Amino acid sequence: MTATSAPAGTDGKITRDDIESKLREIQGEVDETAESAKGVAVAVGAAIAVGVVVVIFLLGKRRGKRGTTIVEVRRF
């Protein structure tokens, strides 16, 4: 039993066509994986953006409630 297997229909030689077909097969799998990961990345990015906006809103609301110093000027 050998560690490498020859493509069907050849005399144990790997041709350029064999390599190209295997690379196309691998590229197809990579493209599918990238497409599925892209959808997840968009969802995660949107969730992070919403979280940042909520935190900024809450910090601004807190700062708005904080009392400010009032300086009263009296003239005699």
mmJSON file of the N, C-alpha and C atoms, coordinates in Angstrom:
{"data_MODEL":{"atom_site":{
"group_PDB":["ATOM","ATOM","ATOM","ATOM","ATOM","ATOM","ATOM","ATOM","ATOM","ATOM","ATOM","ATOM","ATOM","ATOM","ATOM","ATOM","ATOM","ATOM","ATOM","ATOM","ATOM","ATOM","ATOM","ATOM","ATOM","ATOM","ATOM","ATOM","ATOM","ATOM","ATOM","ATOM","ATOM","ATOM","ATOM","ATOM","ATOM","ATOM","ATOM","ATOM","ATOM","ATOM","ATOM","ATOM","ATOM","ATOM","ATOM","ATOM","ATOM","ATOM","ATOM","ATOM","ATOM","ATOM","ATOM","ATOM","ATOM","ATOM","ATOM","ATOM","ATOM","ATOM","ATOM","ATOM","ATOM","ATOM","ATOM","ATOM","ATOM","ATOM","ATOM","ATOM","ATOM","ATOM","ATOM","ATOM","ATOM","ATOM","ATOM","ATOM","ATOM","ATOM","ATOM","ATOM","ATOM","ATOM","ATOM","ATOM","ATOM","ATOM","ATOM","ATOM","ATOM","ATOM","ATOM","ATOM","ATOM","ATOM","ATOM","ATOM","ATOM","ATOM","ATOM","ATOM","ATOM","ATOM","ATOM","ATOM","ATOM","ATOM","ATOM","ATOM","ATOM","ATOM","ATOM","ATOM","ATOM","ATOM","ATOM","ATOM","ATOM","ATOM","ATOM","ATOM","ATOM","ATOM","ATOM","ATOM","ATOM","ATOM","ATOM","ATOM","ATOM","ATOM","ATOM","ATOM","ATOM","ATOM","ATOM","ATOM","ATOM","ATOM","ATOM","ATOM","ATOM","ATOM","ATOM","ATOM","ATOM","ATOM","ATOM","ATOM","ATOM","ATOM","ATOM","ATOM","ATOM","ATOM","ATOM","ATOM","ATOM","ATOM","ATOM","ATOM","ATOM","ATOM","ATOM","ATOM","ATOM","ATOM","ATOM","ATOM","ATOM","ATOM","ATOM","ATOM","ATOM","ATOM","ATOM","ATOM","ATOM","ATOM","ATOM","ATOM","ATOM","ATOM","ATOM","ATOM","ATOM","ATOM","ATOM","ATOM","ATOM","ATOM","ATOM","ATOM","ATOM","ATOM","ATOM","ATOM","ATOM","ATOM","ATOM","ATOM","ATOM","ATOM","ATOM","ATOM","ATOM","ATOM","ATOM","ATOM","ATOM","ATOM","ATOM","ATOM","ATOM","ATOM","ATOM","ATOM","ATOM","ATOM","ATOM","ATOM","ATOM","ATOM","ATOM","ATOM"],
"id":[1,2,3,4,5,6,7,8,9,10,11,12,13,14,15,16,17,18,19,20,21,22,23,24,25,26,27,28,29,30,31,32,33,34,35,36,37,38,39,40,41,42,43,44,45,46,47,48,49,50,51,52,53,54,55,56,57,58,59,60,61,62,63,64,65,66,67,68,69,70,71,72,73,74,75,76,77,78,79,80,81,82,83,84,85,86,87,88,89,90,91,92,93,94,95,96,97,98,99,100,101,102,103,104,105,106,107,108,109,110,111,112,113,114,115,116,117,118,119,120,121,122,123,124,125,126,127,128,129,130,131,132,133,134,135,136,137,138,139,140,141,142,143,144,145,146,147,148,149,150,151,152,153,154,155,156,157,158,159,160,161,162,163,164,165,166,167,168,169,170,171,172,173,174,175,176,177,178,179,180,181,182,183,184,185,186,187,188,189,190,191,192,193,194,195,196,197,198,199,200,201,202,203,204,205,206,207,208,209,210,211,212,213,214,215,216,217,218,219,220,221,222,223,224,225,226,227,228],
"type_symbol":["N","C","C","N","C","C","N","C","C","N","C","C","N","C","C","N","C","C","N","C","C","N","C","C","N","C","C","N","C","C","N","C","C","N","C","C","N","C","C","N","C","C","N","C","C","N","C","C","N","C","C","N","C","C","N","C","C","N","C","C","N","C","C","N","C","C","N","C","C","N","C","C","N","C","C","N","C","C","N","C","C","N","C","C","N","C","C","N","C","C","N","C","C","N","C","C","N","C","C","N","C","C","N","C","C","N","C","C","N","C","C","N","C","C","N","C","C","N","C","C","N","C","C","N","C","C","N","C","C","N","C","C","N","C","C","N","C","C","N","C","C","N","C","C","N","C","C","N","C","C","N","C","C","N","C","C","N","C","C","N","C","C","N","C","C","N","C","C","N","C","C","N","C","C","N","C","C","N","C","C","N","C","C","N","C","C","N","C","C","N","C","C","N","C","C","N","C","C","N","C","C","N","C","C","N","C","C","N","C","C","N","C","C","N","C","C","N","C","C","N","C","C","N","C","C","N","C","C"],
"label_atom_id":["N","CA","C","N","CA","C","N","CA","C","N","CA","C","N","CA","C","N","CA","C","N","CA","C","N","CA","C","N","CA","C","N","CA","C","N","CA","C","N","CA","C","N","CA","C","N","CA","C","N","CA","C","N","CA","C","N","CA","C","N","CA","C","N","CA","C","N","CA","C","N","CA","C","N","CA","C","N","CA","C","N","CA","C","N","CA","C","N","CA","C","N","CA","C","N","CA","C","N","CA","C","N","CA","C","N","CA","C","N","CA","C","N","CA","C","N","CA","C","N","CA","C","N","CA","C","N","CA","C","N","CA","C","N","CA","C","N","CA","C","N","CA","C","N","CA","C","N","CA","C","N","CA","C","N","CA","C","N","CA","C","N","CA","C","N","CA","C","N","CA","C","N","CA","C","N","CA","C","N","CA","C","N","CA","C","N","CA","C","N","CA","C","N","CA","C","N","CA","C","N","CA","C","N","CA","C","N","CA","C","N","CA","C","N","CA","C","N","CA","C","N","CA","C","N","CA","C","N","CA","C","N","CA","C","N","CA","C","N","CA","C","N","CA","C","N","CA","C","N","CA","C","N","CA","C","N","CA","C","N","CA","C","N","CA","C"],
"label_alt_id":[null,null,null,null,null,null,null,null,null,null,null,null,null,null,null,null,null,null,null,null,null,null,null,null,null,null,null,null,null,null,null,null,null,null,null,null,null,null,null,null,null,null,null,null,null,null,null,null,null,null,null,null,null,null,null,null,null,null,null,null,null,null,null,null,null,null,null,null,null,null,null,null,null,null,null,null,null,null,null,null,null,null,null,null,null,null,null,null,null,null,null,null,null,null,null,null,null,null,null,null,null,null,null,null,null,null,null,null,null,null,null,null,null,null,null,null,null,null,null,null,null,null,null,null,null,null,null,null,null,null,null,null,null,null,null,null,null,null,null,null,null,null,null,null,null,null,null,null,null,null,null,null,null,null,null,null,null,null,null,null,null,null,null,null,null,null,null,null,null,null,null,null,null,null,null,null,null,null,null,null,null,null,null,null,null,null,null,null,null,null,null,null,null,null,null,null,null,null,null,null,null,null,null,null,null,null,null,null,null,null,null,null,null,null,null,null,null,null,null,null,null,null,null,null,null,null,null,null],
"label_comp_id":["MET","MET","MET","THR","THR","THR","ALA","ALA","ALA","THR","THR","THR","SER","SER","SER","ALA","ALA","ALA","PRO","PRO","PRO","ALA","ALA","ALA","GLY","GLY","GLY","THR","THR","THR","ASP","ASP","ASP","GLY","GLY","GLY","LYS","LYS","LYS","ILE","ILE","ILE","THR","THR","THR","ARG","ARG","ARG","ASP","ASP","ASP","ASP","ASP","ASP","ILE","ILE","ILE","GLU","GLU","GLU","SER","SER","SER","LYS","LYS","LYS","LEU","LEU","LEU","ARG","ARG","ARG","GLU","GLU","GLU","ILE","ILE","ILE","GLN","GLN","GLN","GLY","GLY","GLY","GLU","GLU","GLU","VAL","VAL","VAL","ASP","ASP","ASP","GLU","GLU","GLU","THR","THR","THR","ALA","ALA","ALA","GLU","GLU","GLU","SER","SER","SER","ALA","ALA","ALA","LYS","LYS","LYS","GLY","GLY","GLY","VAL","VAL","VAL","ALA","ALA","ALA","VAL","VAL","VAL","ALA","ALA","ALA","VAL","VAL","VAL","GLY","GLY","GLY","ALA","ALA","ALA","ALA","ALA","ALA","ILE","ILE","ILE","ALA","ALA","ALA","VAL","VAL","VAL","GLY","GLY","GLY","VAL","VAL","VAL","VAL","VAL","VAL","VAL","VAL","VAL","VAL","VAL","VAL","ILE","ILE","ILE","PHE","PHE","PHE","LEU","LEU","LEU","LEU","LEU","LEU","GLY","GLY","GLY","LYS","LYS","LYS","ARG","ARG","ARG","ARG","ARG","ARG","GLY","GLY","GLY","LYS","LYS","LYS","ARG","ARG","ARG","GLY","GLY","GLY","THR","THR","THR","THR","THR","THR","ILE","ILE","ILE","VAL","VAL","VAL","GLU","GLU","GLU","VAL","VAL","VAL","ARG","ARG","ARG","ARG","ARG","ARG","PHE","PHE","PHE"],
"label_asym_id":["A","A","A","A","A","A","A","A","A","A","A","A","A","A","A","A","A","A","A","A","A","A","A","A","A","A","A","A","A","A","A","A","A","A","A","A","A","A","A","A","A","A","A","A","A","A","A","A","A","A","A","A","A","A","A","A","A","A","A","A","A","A","A","A","A","A","A","A","A","A","A","A","A","A","A","A","A","A","A","A","A","A","A","A","A","A","A","A","A","A","A","A","A","A","A","A","A","A","A","A","A","A","A","A","A","A","A","A","A","A","A","A","A","A","A","A","A","A","A","A","A","A","A","A","A","A","A","A","A","A","A","A","A","A","A","A","A","A","A","A","A","A","A","A","A","A","A","A","A","A","A","A","A","A","A","A","A","A","A","A","A","A","A","A","A","A","A","A","A","A","A","A","A","A","A","A","A","A","A","A","A","A","A","A","A","A","A","A","A","A","A","A","A","A","A","A","A","A","A","A","A","A","A","A","A","A","A","A","A","A","A","A","A","A","A","A","A","A","A","A","A","A","A","A","A","A","A","A"],
"label_entity_id":["1","1","1","1","1","1","1","1","1","1","1","1","1","1","1","1","1","1","1","1","1","1","1","1","1","1","1","1","1","1","1","1","1","1","1","1","1","1","1","1","1","1","1","1","1","1","1","1","1","1","1","1","1","1","1","1","1","1","1","1","1","1","1","1","1","1","1","1","1","1","1","1","1","1","1","1","1","1","1","1","1","1","1","1","1","1","1","1","1","1","1","1","1","1","1","1","1","1","1","1","1","1","1","1","1","1","1","1","1","1","1","1","1","1","1","1","1","1","1","1","1","1","1","1","1","1","1","1","1","1","1","1","1","1","1","1","1","1","1","1","1","1","1","1","1","1","1","1","1","1","1","1","1","1","1","1","1","1","1","1","1","1","1","1","1","1","1","1","1","1","1","1","1","1","1","1","1","1","1","1","1","1","1","1","1","1","1","1","1","1","1","1","1","1","1","1","1","1","1","1","1","1","1","1","1","1","1","1","1","1","1","1","1","1","1","1","1","1","1","1","1","1","1","1","1","1","1","1"],
"label_seq_id":[1,1,1,2,2,2,3,3,3,4,4,4,5,5,5,6,6,6,7,7,7,8,8,8,9,9,9,10,10,10,11,11,11,12,12,12,13,13,13,14,14,14,15,15,15,16,16,16,17,17,17,18,18,18,19,19,19,20,20,20,21,21,21,22,22,22,23,23,23,24,24,24,25,25,25,26,26,26,27,27,27,28,28,28,29,29,29,30,30,30,31,31,31,32,32,32,33,33,33,34,34,34,35,35,35,36,36,36,37,37,37,38,38,38,39,39,39,40,40,40,41,41,41,42,42,42,43,43,43,44,44,44,45,45,45,46,46,46,47,47,47,48,48,48,49,49,49,50,50,50,51,51,51,52,52,52,53,53,53,54,54,54,55,55,55,56,56,56,57,57,57,58,58,58,59,59,59,60,60,60,61,61,61,62,62,62,63,63,63,64,64,64,65,65,65,66,66,66,67,67,67,68,68,68,69,69,69,70,70,70,71,71,71,72,72,72,73,73,73,74,74,74,75,75,75,76,76,76],
"pdbx_PDB_ins_code":[null,null,null,null,null,null,null,null,null,null,null,null,null,null,null,null,null,null,null,null,null,null,null,null,null,null,null,null,null,null,null,null,null,null,null,null,null,null,null,null,null,null,null,null,null,null,null,null,null,null,null,null,null,null,null,null,null,null,null,null,null,null,null,null,null,null,null,null,null,null,null,null,null,null,null,null,null,null,null,null,null,null,null,null,null,null,null,null,null,null,null,null,null,null,null,null,null,null,null,null,null,null,null,null,null,null,null,null,null,null,null,null,null,null,null,null,null,null,null,null,null,null,null,null,null,null,null,null,null,null,null,null,null,null,null,null,null,null,null,null,null,null,null,null,null,null,null,null,null,null,null,null,null,null,null,null,null,null,null,null,null,null,null,null,null,null,null,null,null,null,null,null,null,null,null,null,null,null,null,null,null,null,null,null,null,null,null,null,null,null,null,null,null,null,null,null,null,null,null,null,null,null,null,null,null,null,null,null,null,null,null,null,null,null,null,null,null,null,null,null,null,null,null,null,null,null,null,null],
"Cartn_x":[0.853,0.0,0.896,0.643,1.479,0.8,1.6,1.077,0.339,0.713,0.03,-0.774,-1.853,-2.669,-2.674,-2.549,-2.519,-3.943,-4.141,-5.479,-5.925,-7.21,-7.752,-7.499,-7.097,-6.921,-5.541,-4.598,-3.241,-2.27,-1.054,-0.017,0.797,0.177,0.883,1.497,1.302,1.83,0.728,1.102,0.155,0.326,-0.772,-0.717,-1.159,-0.946,-1.367,-2.883,-3.621,-5.077,-5.531,-4.81,-5.133,-4.965,-3.877,-3.594,-4.632,-4.942,-5.922,-7.299,-7.707,-9.031,-9.092,-8.013,-7.979,-7.993,-7.251,-7.241,-8.611,-9.301,-10.653,-11.607,-11.452,-12.283,-12.039,-10.771,-10.423,-10.93,-10.776,-11.229,-12.733,-13.482,-14.928,-15.291,-14.577,-14.827,-14.471,-13.374,-12.956,-13.989,-14.498,-15.503,-16.77,-17.202,-18.396,-18.185,-17.027,-16.717,-16.656,-16.065,-15.965,-17.342,-18.232,-19.582,-20.338,-20.223,-20.933,-20.323,-19.012,-18.36,-18.693,-18.903,-19.217,-20.551,-21.53,-22.829,-22.737,-21.954,-21.763,-21.033,-20.031,-19.26,-20.133,-21.037,-21.936,-22.859,-23.38,-24.274,-23.536,-22.32,-21.529,-21.182,-20.814,-20.489,-21.681,-22.857,-24.065,-24.38,-24.221,-24.477,-23.504,-22.246,-21.251,-21.58,-21.983,-22.337,-23.518,-24.535,-25.695,-25.268,-24.418,-23.933,-23.177,-22.331,-21.566,-22.506,-23.508,-24.458,-25.233,-25.641,-26.379,-25.5,-24.248,-23.339,-23.124,-22.908,-22.717,-23.977,-25.139,-26.397,-26.519,-26.234,-26.369,-25.363,-24.139,-23.144,-23.563,-24.11,-24.579,-25.766,-26.651,-27.807,-27.365,-26.395,-25.869,-25.208,-24.457,-23.764,-24.77,-25.856,-26.884,-27.615,-27.74,-28.422,-27.542,-26.252,-25.325,-25.547,-25.601,-25.827,-24.643,-24.93,-23.86,-23.736,-22.586,-22.357,-23.026,-23.767,-24.437,-23.736,-23.267,-22.595,-23.557,-23.851,-24.772,-23.945,-24.106,-23.367,-24.329,-23.97,-24.795,-24.024,-24.71,-24.089,-24.752,-23.935,-24.466,-24.62],
"Cartn_y":[-1.17,0.0,1.228,2.178,3.365,4.545,5.553,6.733,7.649,7.638,8.487,7.618,8.168,7.416,8.152,7.41,7.989,8.256,9.32,9.588,8.44,8.218,7.129,7.397,6.394,6.513,6.984,7.076,7.485,6.391,6.526,5.542,5.964,6.616,7.05,8.429,9.065,10.408,11.428,12.492,13.569,14.612,14.917,15.866,17.254,18.208,19.575,19.642,18.876,18.864,18.335,17.334,16.795,17.874,18.598,19.648,20.765,21.184,22.252,21.854,20.61,20.183,20.133,19.685,19.63,21.039,21.959,23.334,23.993,23.706,24.25,23.697,22.425,21.802,22.472,22.676,23.32,24.757,25.476,26.863,26.952,26.009,25.996,25.856,24.988,24.805,26.063,26.705,27.936,29.037,29.145,30.163,29.953,28.703,28.409,28.772,28.441,28.753,30.258,30.973,32.429,33.073,32.585,33.142,32.947,31.763,31.523,32.344,32.521,33.316,34.794,35.237,36.641,37.007,36.13,36.398,36.505,35.641,35.677,36.959,37.353,38.554,39.797,39.858,41.006,41.072,39.936,39.902,40.328,39.837,40.198,41.684,42.186,43.602,44.491,44.098,44.876,44.866,43.724,43.625,44.499,44.508,45.347,46.824,47.204,48.601,49.042,48.198,48.532,48.654,47.756,47.817,49.101,49.528,50.762,51.963,52.002,53.113,53.158,52.004,51.96,52.452,52.017,52.455,53.964,54.484,55.929,56.681,56.172,56.8,56.832,55.697,55.636,56.549,56.604,57.497,58.958,59.302,60.67,61.013,60.064,60.284,60.512,59.748,59.889,61.25,61.652,62.929,64.081,63.926,64.959,65.11,64.041,64.096,64.712,64.654,65.173,66.679,67.131,68.557,69.395,70.536,71.425,72.558,73.137,74.23,75.486,76.133,77.388,78.506,79.47,80.606,81.784,82.34,83.469,84.714,85.681,86.929,87.989,88.573,89.625,90.928,91.952,93.272,94.06,94.724,95.514,96.945],
"Cartn_z":[0.0,0.0,0.0,-0.902,-1.0,-0.331,0.028,0.712,-0.251,-1.506,-2.485,-3.417,-3.893,-4.843,-6.168,-7.214,-8.559,-9.014,-9.77,-10.305,-11.215,-11.221,-12.033,-13.509,-14.233,-15.668,-16.092,-15.173,-15.552,-15.151,-15.614,-15.298,-14.087,-13.127,-11.939,-12.088,-13.229,-13.435,-13.171,-12.517,-12.251,-13.342,-13.995,-15.104,-14.648,-15.509,-15.225,-15.031,-15.817,-15.706,-14.339,-13.828,-12.5,-11.434,-11.508,-10.522,-10.64,-11.853,-12.047,-11.528,-11.781,-11.322,-9.791,-9.172,-7.704,-7.116,-7.717,-7.235,-7.391,-8.494,-8.674,-7.607,-7.291,-6.256,-4.898,-4.571,-3.3,-3.286,-4.395,-4.481,-4.264,-4.786,-4.584,-3.117,-2.413,-0.984,-0.21,-0.585,0.09,-0.133,-1.349,-1.651,-0.824,-0.688,0.101,1.559,2.091,3.487,3.699,2.752,2.874,2.842,2.001,1.926,3.235,3.825,5.081,6.212,6.213,7.248,7.089,5.858,5.61,6.252,6.157,6.767,8.277,8.883,10.33,10.725,9.956,10.266,10.197,9.229,9.116,10.332,10.762,11.919,13.191,13.377,14.555,14.522,13.357,13.223,13.544,13.082,13.372,14.866,15.505,16.943,17.733,17.327,18.009,17.816,16.606,16.335,17.193,17.299,18.131,19.592,20.051,21.43,21.717,20.793,20.974,21.037,20.159,20.167,21.485,21.997,23.265,24.409,24.456,25.528,25.46,24.262,24.11,24.546,24.193,24.596,26.12,26.76,28.22,28.916,28.403,29.002,28.82,27.689,27.462,28.34,28.545,29.395,30.844,31.276,32.638,32.812,31.817,31.901,31.902,31.182,31.143,32.461,33.23,34.527,35.604,35.417,36.407,36.561,37.796,38.041,37.597,37.053,36.633,37.647,37.694,38.637,38.107,39.015,38.654,39.406,38.682,39.291,39.203,40.366,40.424,40.662,39.841,39.999,40.535,41.671,42.29,42.269,41.933,41.979,43.089,43.823,44.929,44.563],
"occupancy":[1.0,1.0,1.0,1.0,1.0,1.0,1.0,1.0,1.0,1.0,1.0,1.0,1.0,1.0,1.0,1.0,1.0,1.0,1.0,1.0,1.0,1.0,1.0,1.0,1.0,1.0,1.0,1.0,1.0,1.0,1.0,1.0,1.0,1.0,1.0,1.0,1.0,1.0,1.0,1.0,1.0,1.0,1.0,1.0,1.0,1.0,1.0,1.0,1.0,1.0,1.0,1.0,1.0,1.0,1.0,1.0,1.0,1.0,1.0,1.0,1.0,1.0,1.0,1.0,1.0,1.0,1.0,1.0,1.0,1.0,1.0,1.0,1.0,1.0,1.0,1.0,1.0,1.0,1.0,1.0,1.0,1.0,1.0,1.0,1.0,1.0,1.0,1.0,1.0,1.0,1.0,1.0,1.0,1.0,1.0,1.0,1.0,1.0,1.0,1.0,1.0,1.0,1.0,1.0,1.0,1.0,1.0,1.0,1.0,1.0,1.0,1.0,1.0,1.0,1.0,1.0,1.0,1.0,1.0,1.0,1.0,1.0,1.0,1.0,1.0,1.0,1.0,1.0,1.0,1.0,1.0,1.0,1.0,1.0,1.0,1.0,1.0,1.0,1.0,1.0,1.0,1.0,1.0,1.0,1.0,1.0,1.0,1.0,1.0,1.0,1.0,1.0,1.0,1.0,1.0,1.0,1.0,1.0,1.0,1.0,1.0,1.0,1.0,1.0,1.0,1.0,1.0,1.0,1.0,1.0,1.0,1.0,1.0,1.0,1.0,1.0,1.0,1.0,1.0,1.0,1.0,1.0,1.0,1.0,1.0,1.0,1.0,1.0,1.0,1.0,1.0,1.0,1.0,1.0,1.0,1.0,1.0,1.0,1.0,1.0,1.0,1.0,1.0,1.0,1.0,1.0,1.0,1.0,1.0,1.0,1.0,1.0,1.0,1.0,1.0,1.0,1.0,1.0,1.0,1.0,1.0,1.0,1.0,1.0,1.0,1.0,1.0,1.0],
"B_iso_or_equiv":[0.0,0.0,0.0,0.0,0.0,0.0,0.0,0.0,0.0,0.0,0.0,0.0,0.0,0.0,0.0,0.0,0.0,0.0,0.0,0.0,0.0,0.0,0.0,0.0,0.0,0.0,0.0,0.0,0.0,0.0,0.0,0.0,0.0,0.0,0.0,0.0,0.0,0.0,0.0,0.0,0.0,0.0,0.0,0.0,0.0,0.0,0.0,0.0,0.0,0.0,0.0,0.0,0.0,0.0,0.0,0.0,0.0,0.0,0.0,0.0,0.0,0.0,0.0,0.0,0.0,0.0,0.0,0.0,0.0,0.0,0.0,0.0,0.0,0.0,0.0,0.0,0.0,0.0,0.0,0.0,0.0,0.0,0.0,0.0,0.0,0.0,0.0,0.0,0.0,0.0,0.0,0.0,0.0,0.0,0.0,0.0,0.0,0.0,0.0,0.0,0.0,0.0,0.0,0.0,0.0,0.0,0.0,0.0,0.0,0.0,0.0,0.0,0.0,0.0,0.0,0.0,0.0,0.0,0.0,0.0,0.0,0.0,0.0,0.0,0.0,0.0,0.0,0.0,0.0,0.0,0.0,0.0,0.0,0.0,0.0,0.0,0.0,0.0,0.0,0.0,0.0,0.0,0.0,0.0,0.0,0.0,0.0,0.0,0.0,0.0,0.0,0.0,0.0,0.0,0.0,0.0,0.0,0.0,0.0,0.0,0.0,0.0,0.0,0.0,0.0,0.0,0.0,0.0,0.0,0.0,0.0,0.0,0.0,0.0,0.0,0.0,0.0,0.0,0.0,0.0,0.0,0.0,0.0,0.0,0.0,0.0,0.0,0.0,0.0,0.0,0.0,0.0,0.0,0.0,0.0,0.0,0.0,0.0,0.0,0.0,0.0,0.0,0.0,0.0,0.0,0.0,0.0,0.0,0.0,0.0,0.0,0.0,0.0,0.0,0.0,0.0,0.0,0.0,0.0,0.0,0.0,0.0,0.0,0.0,0.0,0.0,0.0,0.0],
"pdbx_formal_charge":[null,null,null,null,null,null,null,null,null,null,null,null,null,null,null,null,null,null,null,null,null,null,null,null,null,null,null,null,null,null,null,null,null,null,null,null,null,null,null,null,null,null,null,null,null,null,null,null,null,null,null,null,null,null,null,null,null,null,null,null,null,null,null,null,null,null,null,null,null,null,null,null,null,null,null,null,null,null,null,null,null,null,null,null,null,null,null,null,null,null,null,null,null,null,null,null,null,null,null,null,null,null,null,null,null,null,null,null,null,null,null,null,null,null,null,null,null,null,null,null,null,null,null,null,null,null,null,null,null,null,null,null,null,null,null,null,null,null,null,null,null,null,null,null,null,null,null,null,null,null,null,null,null,null,null,null,null,null,null,null,null,null,null,null,null,null,null,null,null,null,null,null,null,null,null,null,null,null,null,null,null,null,null,null,null,null,null,null,null,null,null,null,null,null,null,null,null,null,null,null,null,null,null,null,null,null,null,null,null,null,null,null,null,null,null,null,null,null,null,null,null,null,null,null,null,null,null,null],
"auth_seq_id":[1,1,1,2,2,2,3,3,3,4,4,4,5,5,5,6,6,6,7,7,7,8,8,8,9,9,9,10,10,10,11,11,11,12,12,12,13,13,13,14,14,14,15,15,15,16,16,16,17,17,17,18,18,18,19,19,19,20,20,20,21,21,21,22,22,22,23,23,23,24,24,24,25,25,25,26,26,26,27,27,27,28,28,28,29,29,29,30,30,30,31,31,31,32,32,32,33,33,33,34,34,34,35,35,35,36,36,36,37,37,37,38,38,38,39,39,39,40,40,40,41,41,41,42,42,42,43,43,43,44,44,44,45,45,45,46,46,46,47,47,47,48,48,48,49,49,49,50,50,50,51,51,51,52,52,52,53,53,53,54,54,54,55,55,55,56,56,56,57,57,57,58,58,58,59,59,59,60,60,60,61,61,61,62,62,62,63,63,63,64,64,64,65,65,65,66,66,66,67,67,67,68,68,68,69,69,69,70,70,70,71,71,71,72,72,72,73,73,73,74,74,74,75,75,75,76,76,76],
"auth_comp_id":["MET","MET","MET","THR","THR","THR","ALA","ALA","ALA","THR","THR","THR","SER","SER","SER","ALA","ALA","ALA","PRO","PRO","PRO","ALA","ALA","ALA","GLY","GLY","GLY","THR","THR","THR","ASP","ASP","ASP","GLY","GLY","GLY","LYS","LYS","LYS","ILE","ILE","ILE","THR","THR","THR","ARG","ARG","ARG","ASP","ASP","ASP","ASP","ASP","ASP","ILE","ILE","ILE","GLU","GLU","GLU","SER","SER","SER","LYS","LYS","LYS","LEU","LEU","LEU","ARG","ARG","ARG","GLU","GLU","GLU","ILE","ILE","ILE","GLN","GLN","GLN","GLY","GLY","GLY","GLU","GLU","GLU","VAL","VAL","VAL","ASP","ASP","ASP","GLU","GLU","GLU","THR","THR","THR","ALA","ALA","ALA","GLU","GLU","GLU","SER","SER","SER","ALA","ALA","ALA","LYS","LYS","LYS","GLY","GLY","GLY","VAL","VAL","VAL","ALA","ALA","ALA","VAL","VAL","VAL","ALA","ALA","ALA","VAL","VAL","VAL","GLY","GLY","GLY","ALA","ALA","ALA","ALA","ALA","ALA","ILE","ILE","ILE","ALA","ALA","ALA","VAL","VAL","VAL","GLY","GLY","GLY","VAL","VAL","VAL","VAL","VAL","VAL","VAL","VAL","VAL","VAL","VAL","VAL","ILE","ILE","ILE","PHE","PHE","PHE","LEU","LEU","LEU","LEU","LEU","LEU","GLY","GLY","GLY","LYS","LYS","LYS","ARG","ARG","ARG","ARG","ARG","ARG","GLY","GLY","GLY","LYS","LYS","LYS","ARG","ARG","ARG","GLY","GLY","GLY","THR","THR","THR","THR","THR","THR","ILE","ILE","ILE","VAL","VAL","VAL","GLU","GLU","GLU","VAL","VAL","VAL","ARG","ARG","ARG","ARG","ARG","ARG","PHE","PHE","PHE"],
"auth_asym_id":["A","A","A","A","A","A","A","A","A","A","A","A","A","A","A","A","A","A","A","A","A","A","A","A","A","A","A","A","A","A","A","A","A","A","A","A","A","A","A","A","A","A","A","A","A","A","A","A","A","A","A","A","A","A","A","A","A","A","A","A","A","A","A","A","A","A","A","A","A","A","A","A","A","A","A","A","A","A","A","A","A","A","A","A","A","A","A","A","A","A","A","A","A","A","A","A","A","A","A","A","A","A","A","A","A","A","A","A","A","A","A","A","A","A","A","A","A","A","A","A","A","A","A","A","A","A","A","A","A","A","A","A","A","A","A","A","A","A","A","A","A","A","A","A","A","A","A","A","A","A","A","A","A","A","A","A","A","A","A","A","A","A","A","A","A","A","A","A","A","A","A","A","A","A","A","A","A","A","A","A","A","A","A","A","A","A","A","A","A","A","A","A","A","A","A","A","A","A","A","A","A","A","A","A","A","A","A","A","A","A","A","A","A","A","A","A","A","A","A","A","A","A","A","A","A","A","A","A"],
"auth_atom_id":["N","CA","C","N","CA","C","N","CA","C","N","CA","C","N","CA","C","N","CA","C","N","CA","C","N","CA","C","N","CA","C","N","CA","C","N","CA","C","N","CA","C","N","CA","C","N","CA","C","N","CA","C","N","CA","C","N","CA","C","N","CA","C","N","CA","C","N","CA","C","N","CA","C","N","CA","C","N","CA","C","N","CA","C","N","CA","C","N","CA","C","N","CA","C","N","CA","C","N","CA","C","N","CA","C","N","CA","C","N","CA","C","N","CA","C","N","CA","C","N","CA","C","N","CA","C","N","CA","C","N","CA","C","N","CA","C","N","CA","C","N","CA","C","N","CA","C","N","CA","C","N","CA","C","N","CA","C","N","CA","C","N","CA","C","N","CA","C","N","CA","C","N","CA","C","N","CA","C","N","CA","C","N","CA","C","N","CA","C","N","CA","C","N","CA","C","N","CA","C","N","CA","C","N","CA","C","N","CA","C","N","CA","C","N","CA","C","N","CA","C","N","CA","C","N","CA","C","N","CA","C","N","CA","C","N","CA","C","N","CA","C","N","CA","C","N","CA","C","N","CA","C","N","CA","C","N","CA","C","N","CA","C","N","CA","C"],
"pdbx_PDB_model_num":[1,1,1,1,1,1,1,1,1,1,1,1,1,1,1,1,1,1,1,1,1,1,1,1,1,1,1,1,1,1,1,1,1,1,1,1,1,1,1,1,1,1,1,1,1,1,1,1,1,1,1,1,1,1,1,1,1,1,1,1,1,1,1,1,1,1,1,1,1,1,1,1,1,1,1,1,1,1,1,1,1,1,1,1,1,1,1,1,1,1,1,1,1,1,1,1,1,1,1,1,1,1,1,1,1,1,1,1,1,1,1,1,1,1,1,1,1,1,1,1,1,1,1,1,1,1,1,1,1,1,1,1,1,1,1,1,1,1,1,1,1,1,1,1,1,1,1,1,1,1,1,1,1,1,1,1,1,1,1,1,1,1,1,1,1,1,1,1,1,1,1,1,1,1,1,1,1,1,1,1,1,1,1,1,1,1,1,1,1,1,1,1,1,1,1,1,1,1,1,1,1,1,1,1,1,1,1,1,1,1,1,1,1,1,1,1,1,1,1,1,1,1,1,1,1,1,1,1]
}}}
